[in-house]
Amino acid sequence: MAMTLAQLLAVPSLGLTLVPSAKGADPASIQLAWAAVTEQVDPSVFLTGDEVLLTTGIRLRTAALQRDFVVSAKRGGASALGFGVGLGHDAVPSALRLTAEEVGLPLFKVPYQTAFAAISRIIAEDLAAEHVSGIQQLLAGHQKLSAALLRGGGIDALLDVLENFVGNAARVEQYGIELGSSHLATQGTSDPVSTDSDAEWADWPIASGLRDRASLFIRKPLTSEALIPYAQSLLGLELSNQARLRRTSRIAVGQVLDDVLHGGLRGYDASLRMQSVGLDATQAHGVVLVESSSGHAPLGEMPLPSLPPRVITAILDGRLAIIVPSRAAGGSKDGGTGNDSGPGHDASASEPGVIAAQAAELFSSATTHLTIGYGRLYPDANGLRLSYYEARESLRSLQPINEPSRLSLTSLLLTAKDVPLMDLAREILEPLENADAQHNGELINTLRRFLHSSGEIGQVARELGVHRNTVRYRLQRVTDLTGYSPANMQDRVQLWLALEAKELS
């Protein structure tokens, strides 16, 4: 804070005397930005505002000039007027004193022995001391913010320190997910963000090097913004480091789980691999899968702060996998049988379902559309495989959250990595796709409806609004182009698998 008029008057070496005024403001409330010396009759054009204006009045010989001088000083924005006596005037002129009182400009007398330069030096030294103090406070703030992170306090600790400097609550979001908040941001409410309008929070973007919409939010009003840029930089580094660690960890865990799920590991070998990533093979586990419709969502980096620490996350087949262990060691009796019906499996699906709902809530503000599916709780490595395939099968329902359904042999065959069904499917269907594209045809649509109707040509004709012979002609074209006859059961299975593989891909 700049020096006040009261502080200047209190310097004993200057010997300044305030001229009493009935309308004068409190000297303690008048701040002095600088000191300016003038003998101009009209000093207003030389003032920038909030100066203490010093003059001997050597050119102010008449009452009219004295009045005009005071009015000009007030118009120029002077905070106070210091009049030096003993050179041009032995005392402060009455016209100058009365006009200063009239316009509300504080006036003080400067004795002959006090040089104007001494007054300027006192104000300059105060400004320099204030500037140095500000830098020292800023450096101390930098050290405290850095220490909050280096000591392992995390984002919450940094925000608590920042809160003390800015004078209000602070929070951090990444991908629309709140990652941390200061003490005031959570005090008295479990959901502070929802109770405040966006207008009450100032938004400070955080550059983390990711497309994560990371922001530092500080509730208004702020007492100081000096530390915010440094806090933004620290938070950007912290968020970037956390995202890199999450992605690296999830990819590594995914590679291990891929060996368990698809690598043919069994028994003791599978248990060892599971233990290496923190999974107890004696427990039951359920799998929650998060899939991006665009394929560009940063699932490897996205944080999951509200999920329980016992869950394991990984990247599997381009999806985010959340491995949910049962609460009781050894697994759930209801979830370990592999039976697809009955109340026991409702219980085994409840815990992964809760985690799926929590993940959906976390991702609700994500810019990309995400689909979540989950499987039931099953014990050991084989159970982990079953839960994974249940979760993957449920994603085909395309609901925001998809419950586990009965596994089909078709889906298991189509998702097997060591079987080239996708390549065979493309080879079978490519002639039909080319024919449809060239002639605006309906061969694939007709074939699909024929298989779904269990070979009822009449039903297919009604659904398509064409004659039965048209359906027969199209099916014959399918036979001619693919070499597989829809009328033959073995060929029908081949065509069915090809269509299912196309839909799955």
ZAMARGU-4260 file (C-alpha; in steps of 0.2 Angstrom, whole numbers, plus 5000, padded with zeros to 4 digits):
<rodrens>
0) 5000/5000/5000 | 5006/5017/4996 | 5012/5030/5009 | 4997/5040/5017 | 4997/5058/5020
5) 4996/5054/5039 | 5012/5044/5038 | 5021/5058/5028 | 5015/5071/5041 | 5022/5060/5055
10) 5040/5060/5049 | 5048/5071/5062 | 5063/5077/5052 | 5052/5085/5039 | 5042/5096/5051
15) 5026/5097/5041 | 5010/5104/5048 | 4993/5100/5042 | 4982/5116/5039 | 4966/5113/5048
20) 4950/5111/5038 | 4932/5108/5042 | 4929/5098/5026 | 4946/5089/5025 | 4947/5071/5023
25) 4956/5059/5035 | 4974/5060/5031 | 4976/5042/5035 | 4964/5038/5020 | 4974/5048/5008
30) 4987/5039/4998 | 5002/5047/4990 | 5008/5039/4973 | 5022/5052/4971 | 5028/5069/4974
35) 5029/5083/4961 | 5036/5100/4963 | 5029/5115/4952 | 5029/5133/4951 | 5017/5133/4936
40) 5001/5144/4938 | 4991/5129/4930 | 4999/5113/4935 | 4985/5101/4930 | 4993/5096/4913
45) 5008/5090/4922 | 5000/5079/4934 | 4995/5060/4933 | 4985/5058/4948 | 4987/5055/4967
50) 5003/5065/4968 | 5007/5077/4983 | 5010/5093/4974 | 5024/5104/4982 | 5025/5123/4978
55) 5033/5139/4985 | 5019/5149/4977 | 5033/5162/4971 | 5022/5166/4956 | 5005/5166/4965
60) 5005/5185/4970 | 4987/5188/4969 | 4972/5180/4977 | 4964/5175/4960 | 4980/5166/4955
65) 4981/5157/4971 | 4962/5151/4969 | 4965/5146/4951 | 4981/5136/4956 | 4971/5126/4969
70) 4957/5122/4957 | 4969/5117/4944 | 4979/5105/4956 | 4962/5097/4961 | 4957/5095/4943
75) 4974/5087/4939 | 4971/5074/4952 | 4983/5079/4966 | 4980/5070/4983 | 4987/5084/4993
80) 4995/5101/4992 | 5011/5106/5001 | 5015/5124/5002 | 5033/5130/5006 | 5034/5145/5017
85) 5049/5157/5019 | 5053/5161/5001 | 5039/5168/4991 | 5027/5169/5006 | 5030/5170/5025
90) 5013/5160/5028 | 5001/5150/5019 | 4990/5163/5010 | 4972/5164/5016 | 4964/5163/4998
95) 4974/5147/4995 | 4969/5140/5012 | 4950/5144/5009 | 4950/5137/4991 | 4958/5121/4997
100) 4945/5119/5010 | 4932/5123/4998 | 4937/5110/4985 | 4942/5097/4998 | 4961/5097/4994
105) 4971/5093/5010 | 4984/5107/5013 | 5000/5106/5024 | 5014/5119/5027 | 5032/5115/5023
110) 5045/5124/5033 | 5059/5134/5025 | 5072/5122/5032 | 5064/5107/5023 | 5069/5104/5005
115) 5056/5097/4994 | 5068/5084/4988 | 5068/5077/5006 | 5049/5074/5004 | 5051/5066/4987
120) 5065/5055/4994 | 5054/5049/5009 | 5040/5044/4997 | 5052/5036/4985 | 5060/5026/4998
125) 5043/5020/5005 | 5038/5015/4987 | 5054/5005/4985 | 5052/4996/5002 | 5034/4992/4997
130) 5040/4985/4980 | 5054/4975/4989 | 5042/4968/5001 | 5030/4963/4987 | 5044/4953/4979
135) 5049/4945/4995 | 5031/4940/4998 | 5029/4933/4980 | 5045/4923/4982 | 5039/4916/4999
140) 5023/4912/4991 | 5032/4903/4976 | 5042/4893/4989 | 5026/4888/4999 | 5017/4883/4983
145) 5032/4872/4977 | 5034/4865/4995 | 5016/4860/4995 | 5018/4849/4980 | 5036/4842/4984
150) 5031/4837/5001 | 5018/4825/4994 | 5003/4836/4999 | 4996/4835/4981 | 4984/4847/4972
155) 4974/4850/4988 | 4989/4856/4998 | 4994/4868/4985 | 4976/4875/4984 | 4976/4877/5003
160) 4991/4888/5001 | 4984/4898/4987 | 4968/4901/4996 | 4978/4910/5010 | 4986/4922/4997
165) 4970/4925/4986 | 4958/4926/5001 | 4945/4914/4994 | 4941/4896/4989 | 4950/4887/4974
170) 4948/4871/4965 | 4955/4862/4950 | 4946/4853/4936 | 4953/4842/4922 | 4942/4835/4908
175) 4928/4843/4918 | 4932/4832/4933 | 4936/4840/4949 | 4954/4834/4955 | 4956/4845/4970
180) 4949/4859/4981 | 4955/4871/4995 | 4948/4870/5012 | 4935/4884/5009 | 4929/4876/4993
185) 4923/4861/5003 | 4918/4869/5020 | 4900/4867/5024 | 4895/4858/5009 | 4898/4841/5001
190) 4896/4848/4983 | 4902/4866/4983 | 4902/4868/4964 | 4884/4864/4962 | 4879/4878/4975
195) 4888/4892/4966 | 4884/4900/4949 | 4898/4900/4936 | 4898/4919/4938 | 4905/4918/4956
200) 4921/4909/4950 | 4935/4916/4940 | 4942/4904/4927 | 4961/4903/4925 | 4966/4891/4911
205) 4980/4878/4915 | 4992/4874/4901 | 4996/4855/4904 | 5001/4851/4886 | 4985/4840/4884
210) 4968/4844/4877 | 4960/4842/4894 | 4951/4859/4897 | 4961/4860/4913 | 4956/4876/4924
215) 4960/4884/4940 | 4944/4891/4948 | 4944/4904/4961 | 4929/4911/4970 | 4927/4930/4968
220) 4932/4942/4975 | 4951/4940/4976 | 4962/4950/4987 | 4977/4947/4976 | 4981/4939/4959
225) 5000/4939/4960 | 5003/4921/4964 | 4990/4914/4952 | 5002/4913/4936 | 5015/4903/4946
230) 5001/4892/4953 | 4995/4889/4935 | 5012/4884/4930 | 5014/4872/4944 | 4997/4864/4942
235) 5001/4862/4923 | 5017/4852/4927 | 5008/4842/4940 | 4993/4838/4929 | 5004/4833/4915
240) 5015/4822/4926 | 5000/4813/4933 | 4992/4811/4916 | 5008/4803/4909 | 5010/4792/4924
245) 4992/4786/4923 | 4994/4782/4904 | 5010/4773/4907 | 5003/4763/4921 | 4987/4759/4913
250) 4996/4753/4897 | 5008/4742/4907 | 4994/4734/4917 | 4984/4732/4901 | 4998/4722/4894
255) 4999/4710/4909 | 4980/4708/4909 | 4980/4705/4890 | 4991/4690/4894 | 4979/4683/4906
260) 4964/4687/4896 | 4970/4682/4879 | 4987/4674/4881 | 4981/4657/4887 | 4988/4658/4904
265) 4980/4646/4917 | 4981/4642/4935 | 4997/4647/4945 | 5005/4657/4930 | 4989/4667/4928
270) 4988/4670/4947 | 5006/4676/4947 | 5003/4689/4933 | 4988/4695/4942 | 4997/4698/4958
275) 5010/4708/4949 | 4998/4721/4945 | 4989/4721/4962 | 4975/4708/4959 | 4972/4694/4971
280) 4968/4679/4961 | 4959/4671/4976 | 4946/4686/4976 | 4932/4688/4964 | 4934/4702/4951
285) 4922/4711/4940 | 4927/4721/4924 | 4920/4738/4919 | 4924/4744/4901 | 4923/4762/4895
290) 4923/4765/4877 | 4924/4781/4867 | 4912/4782/4851 | 4925/4794/4843 | 4940/4783/4847
295) 4950/4799/4851 | 4945/4801/4870 | 4961/4801/4881 | 4955/4786/4891 | 4973/4783/4896
300) 4975/4800/4904 | 4958/4803/4911 | 4958/4804/4930 | 4946/4794/4941 | 4948/4803/4958
305) 4931/4797/4966 | 4933/4779/4963 | 4939/4768/4978 | 4958/4765/4978 | 4956/4746/4978
310) 4951/4746/4959 | 4964/4744/4946 | 4963/4753/4929 | 4971/4748/4913 | 4970/4750/4894
315) 4963/4735/4885 | 4959/4734/4867 | 4958/4753/4866 | 4946/4754/4880 | 4948/4759/4898
320) 4946/4744/4909 | 4942/4746/4928 | 4945/4730/4937 | 4934/4729/4953 | 4938/4717/4967
325) 4925/4710/4978 | 4924/4718/4995 | 4926/4701/5004 | 4943/4691/5001 | 4940/4675/4992
330) 4926/4682/4981 | 4907/4682/4982 | 4898/4665/4984 | 4884/4672/4973 | 4896/4678/4959
335) 4908/4663/4958 | 4896/4650/4950 | 4896/4656/4932 | 4877/4653/4932 | 4868/4666/4921
340) 4852/4667/4930 | 4845/4669/4948 | 4846/4681/4962 | 4864/4677/4965 | 4870/4685/4949
345) 4861/4701/4953 | 4871/4702/4968 | 4887/4699/4959 | 4884/4712/4946 | 4879/4725/4959
350) 4897/4731/4964 | 4904/4733/4946 | 4887/4742/4943 | 4890/4754/4956 | 4908/4758/4950
355) 4901/4759/4932 | 4888/4772/4938 | 4902/4782/4947 | 4913/4782/4932 | 4898/4788/4921
360) 4895/4802/4934 | 4914/4807/4933 | 4913/4807/4914 | 4896/4816/4912 | 4905/4832/4907
365) 4917/4824/4895 | 4916/4832/4878 | 4916/4815/4869 | 4902/4802/4870 | 4907/4787/4881
370) 4899/4770/4883 | 4901/4760/4899 | 4898/4741/4901 | 4902/4729/4915 | 4902/4711/4919
375) 4898/4701/4935 | 4910/4696/4949 | 4919/4680/4946 | 4934/4672/4956 | 4951/4668/4949
380) 4958/4671/4932 | 4945/4662/4922 | 4932/4672/4931 | 4941/4688/4926 | 4940/4682/4908
385) 4921/4679/4909 | 4918/4696/4917 | 4928/4705/4903 | 4919/4696/4889 | 4902/4700/4898
390) 4907/4718/4899 | 4913/4718/4881 | 4897/4710/4875 | 4886/4722/4885 | 4894/4737/4876
395) 4885/4731/4860 | 4868/4738/4868 | 4875/4756/4865 | 4867/4762/4881 | 4876/4775/4892
400) 4878/4761/4905 | 4875/4743/4899 | 4872/4729/4911 | 4879/4712/4909 | 4869/4699/4898
405) 4871/4681/4893 | 4887/4678/4884 | 4885/4670/4867 | 4897/4658/4858 | 4896/4670/4843
410) 4903/4685/4853 | 4917/4674/4861 | 4922/4668/4844 | 4922/4685/4836 | 4932/4693/4850
415) 4945/4679/4850 | 4962/4687/4845 | 4969/4670/4839 | 4955/4667/4826 | 4955/4677/4810
420) 4936/4679/4809 | 4937/4697/4805 | 4947/4694/4790 | 4936/4680/4784 | 4921/4691/4787
425) 4928/4704/4776 | 4932/4692/4762 | 4915/4685/4762 | 4905/4701/4763 | 4916/4712/4752
430) 4908/4706/4735 | 4891/4710/4742 | 4896/4727/4748 | 4903/4731/4731 | 4888/4725/4722
435) 4877/4735/4734 | 4888/4751/4731 | 4888/4749/4712 | 4869/4745/4710 | 4862/4754/4726
440) 4857/4736/4730 | 4850/4728/4746 | 4859/4711/4746 | 4867/4713/4764 | 4851/4720/4771
445) 4840/4706/4763 | 4853/4693/4769 | 4852/4700/4787 | 4833/4700/4787 | 4833/4682/4780
450) 4844/4676/4794 | 4835/4685/4808 | 4818/4678/4802 | 4825/4660/4802 | 4824/4659/4783
455) 4805/4664/4781 | 4806/4672/4764 | 4788/4678/4766 | 4792/4688/4781 | 4807/4695/4773
460) 4797/4701/4758 | 4784/4709/4769 | 4797/4718/4779 | 4806/4725/4763 | 4789/4728/4754
465) 4795/4717/4739 | 4789/4701/4730 | 4795/4684/4736 | 4803/4681/4720 | 4814/4697/4722
470) 4820/4690/4739 | 4824/4673/4731 | 4833/4682/4717 | 4844/4692/4730 | 4848/4677/4740
475) 4853/4668/4724 | 4865/4683/4720 | 4872/4681/4737 | 4876/4663/4733 | 4884/4668/4716
480) 4895/4682/4724 | 4901/4673/4740 | 4900/4655/4736 | 4889/4652/4752 | 4871/4647/4750
485) 4859/4654/4763 | 4848/4639/4761 | 4862/4628/4767 | 4864/4627/4786 | 4883/4626/4786
490) 4884/4641/4774 | 4871/4650/4784 | 4882/4649/4799 | 4897/4656/4789 | 4886/4671/4783
495) 4879/4674/4800 | 4896/4675/4808 | 4902/4687/4794 | 4888/4699/4797 | 4890/4698/4816
500) 4909/4702/4814 | 4905/4716/4803 | 4893/4723/4816 | 4905/4721/4830 | 4919/4730/4821
</rodrens>
